[in-house]
Amino acid sequence: MRSPNMETFKQEKVEDFYDIGEELGSGQFAIVKKCREKSTGLEYAAKFIKKRQRQASRRGVCREEIGREVSILRQVLHPNVITLHDVFENRTDVVLILELVSGGELFDFLAQKESLSEEEATSFIKQILEGVNYLHAKKIAHFDLKPENIMLLDKNIPIPHIKLIDFGLAHEIEDGVEFKNIFGTPEFVAPEIVNYEPLGLEADMWSIGVITYILLSGASPFLGDTKQETLANITAVSYNFDEEFFSQTSELAKDFIRKLLVKETRKRLTIQEALRHPWITPVDNQQALVRRESLVNLENFKKQYVRRRWKRNCESDTEEDIAKRKALHPRRRSSTS
């Protein structure tokens, strides 16, 4: 595979080829705007990523990290994964021209529903699993699976099409190469990330377990009052299925979550095992009936959804937070450093 530093981007003005429109969203170092390709009239999303100007600076994203994201996006083509169309570069930014995913976030869509069975819920979970299965078959770990990165292509159909987005933390896992890092959103990270242990595809499976738990109940399995409490809950695998939130949840669904929220990575469900789990793929009519008759706790989901939207900007790890956490492990080194 080509090195992230070797990735080539068009050194032309993006504005010469695309009409740049309204802002769709923004992050710490990126802004996403709607755009229209002048030659075809087709609409895309332009992600402007601010480049780090000096190695010692904490502002912007270093060229190697942007190169890694582009390298991964150039390798992927799957119905449940966002598609990269083009890449431009100027003095201050790298601009990714991406497939326009206009249906909003999955959780936004679910919060508008009046009722939701587990059968309907699994139709979304299965799409997430299929996207991750494609990535894992290519030895690509997403490392940032969370509700904000699970989007809908179009929400105006009964079962909208899921798209996994934001590959800023994604990494190719190479055999025999140890990779360690501390990154991601605390609520969704696996114990091996918190403990600064070697990372692999298994970290994504833990995140899917957390997402499924939240989707079914509205509650979050490890979220504490502080970031430190959340991380301590994760490393202790301290969670339960509170009857207040899970009274209408099937044992099949709980079993699926239990087998994902396993501290020992070798015992955690792989993506293939998750797809074969009877909650996702029932093996008889009884299991199918259980899914149909079990309900998602939408009342609590909606209540917590409002709180989650309000808190969202406080949830992500900043670079300062990461630096502080790394200081707790002074003798260990990431293989990428």
NORWOMO-V528378 format. One record per helix or strand of 3 or more residues. SS is the DSSP state (helix for helix, strand for strand). FROM is the first residue (numbers start at 0). LEN is the number of residues. If there is no record, write none. Layout:
SS|FROM|LEN, SS|FROM|LEN
This chain:
helix|3|3, helix|13|3, strand|17|9, strand|29|8, strand|42|9, helix|62|11, strand|83|6, strand|92|7, helix|105|6, helix|117|20, helix|146|3, strand|149|3, strand|161|3, helix|185|3, helix|190|4, helix|201|16, helix|226|9, helix|242|4, helix|250|10, helix|264|3, helix|270|6, helix|284|9, helix|297|18, helix|318|11
